[in-house]
């Protein structure tokens, strides 16, 4: 559970850093540029902490997928970018991919538990 908390805060930090990247005007404005460095540093640190309890493939899929989807939505809401049908379909595919990876990981954990119990009962 703690791993998912770290992962969630990591995603938020990445979203803030990415938004500040837009405000930094090519890293030419000091305050947003410092925010970019701090935000990404915190995001990667927290991502690394989440990897203590969440498999790498799942954590990275969630981190990058949710980050990408929410960044696209932030672009539409805050920066006036246009949301096209293809963008919307892409976001749906990203979310679907994360769901499939998550269900795959849960299935493997159940399978490992069954195998361990079978080995112990012999």
C-alpha positions, 0 to 999 in steps of 0.5 A: 500500500505504501508503494502505491502512495509513493507512486501516486505522489511521484506521478503528481510531482512529475505532472507539476515538473512537466507543467513547470517545464512549459512555464520555464520557456526553454529553461530560461526563467529561473523559478520554473526551471528550479521547480522542474529540477526539484519536481523531477528529482522528487518524482524519480526518488519516490518512484524508486521507493515504490519499486520496493513493493511494486514490480518494475513493469507495473510501476513504470507502466502506471507512472508513465501511462497515467503521467502521459494521459494526465499531461495530455489533459493538463495541456487541454485544460490549462494550455488550450491545446486541442483534444482530438479524437485520436488523442482521446483514443490514445488515452483510452489505450494507455489506461487499458494497457495499465489495467491489463498489466495490473491484472497480469501481475495480480494473476501471477501473484495468485499463481505463485501463491498456489505453487508455494502452497502446493510445494509446502503441502508435499 
